[in-house]
Amino acid sequence: MLPAVAVYYFPWEVNSGALQDGESVRTFGSKTNFAHFSRLTQYEPEKSRASLTTQHASKEHHVVINTSFVEPFNPIIGAQYIVLGEIETAQGVDGVRVCARVLNCVDGVNIALLQKVINEQRSFFRERRPDLWSLLQRSRACL
Amino acid sequence: MDPAEELPSMLWGLDPIFSAFARLHVTDILHMRESCQVPDIYFYKSHPIHKVDVLGTVVYKREREDFFCYGDDGTGVINCLCWKNDPMKEELDSGKYGGKPSDDLQHSFNLAVEVKKLKQAQQTHFRLEIGELLRVRGQVKTSRQQREMMASTYYKVNDPVMAVQIEWMSDVLQLYREFYDKPLHLQNISASESPITSLSKATQIIKDFLEQKAVSKFRPYDIQDILQPLFPSCPEVAPAGQEPVAGSSTCQQLHVLLKEALQLLQDEGVVYRKVKSQDEVYFVTAQDKDLLMAVKDIIREDSKREKYQEKGCHILHILSSVRQRHSMNVSKAVLELVLKSLECNSDIISTRDNYFTYFII
């Protein structure tokens, strides 16, 4: 079975309404993959849990990562990481967790440029390929 | 989706994208429709595609004799069949090199170590783990109703700060805007060629006719009939001027074309008008024996003179002599053709560029 595509998401989008509804995930039977990037602020190896944080619009956004698939993993606290993984809703935890399949250190990445390119790609798909854009949107909405 | 809309396979080579490894988004590769004409060729909008170039993260790996992995570029996931090549299969033998006794010559021990390092370096390039960035180029195929890529080239990309991925994403968007999303323009080519081809066709027809029939001289109306096939709708010209009005435009076109063709042939030197009078008589250079003899005589006589004995006669000197003796209207192009044929017959030789002398056996 092919794993589902990991669409790029910004960290502030992860915790917003669209991606939060765990119920829909299970009902549709599919978990959405996604990729995003932010700074590693915390790592608890015993719980296989890491926390990524980003500043955006003067607010801090946290995303919790389940690192069981990518261990042993050498954490560099404060470095930028990109994570590809599946959203899962964990009971007893506020917000969503990401079960990471790929966790790469990309310290030194030009965040502004990456954001710009992702936005360009999104607007390209919205304008030129509305059929594919809705396909990607659907995969995003059925979380 | 309509087979009638598809470009016929004869013309696929005219699309430069067909010969290139197209950098499409994976989602487009997965959704391209297959051609009805030839299997394993796909169409993205109006462009035929059969090879692609993808940069993506390895998200799943299945290793066997060959090496499957799934690459994700943010728009889609595709299966890439990366065939292992020999250096990887030989990794079992690498143990041999490590076991060489150290009391060998310094020289050969270093060589073994270097070879081992080389093999290890090769393996790191081809050994792929999940999470690594992979660049793959290869053909698109459909197997078991799934689109996949048969990799002809693949390698790991070192991209510690995502610079390569960012550049790739923006380049691909640019390529889409400038090439992939623009339809192929083929109509323009055929349209612009037609005025030129009819003239070149006409000159070719005339040349062939003159050669075949060994025509030495002619008048325009003698040969205008041979251009008739280019104008199928033109009726016979009645000398009394009873041409129908509708047909006269094509007849005029024919006359114009004939005139242009004759002018072109004159410029090339194939024909010339010995005497410019009301009566348009054209002499064919290749068949004009008088001209040939005149030029030969000029060169033979002048080559005996001391002035030209060493260097030979310059072409312009020969030209002015021919104009005095034979005809004022002989052009340089005509003379060049004559000199060429004389040289081929070994009557004259060229001593240097544009200089000729009589060849005495």
Interface residues (C-beta under 8 A of the other chain):
Chain A: L2 P3 A4 V5 A6 V7 Y8 N33 A35 V70 I82 L84 R101 V102 L103 N104 C105 V106 D107 G108 V109 N110 L113 L114 V117 I118 E120 Q121 F124 F125 R128 R129 L132 L135 L136
Chain B: V26 T27 D28 H31 T57 V59 Y60 Y70 D72 G74 T75 G76 V77 N79 I130 G131 Q146 P160 V161 M162 A163 I166 M169 S170 L173 Y176 R177 D181
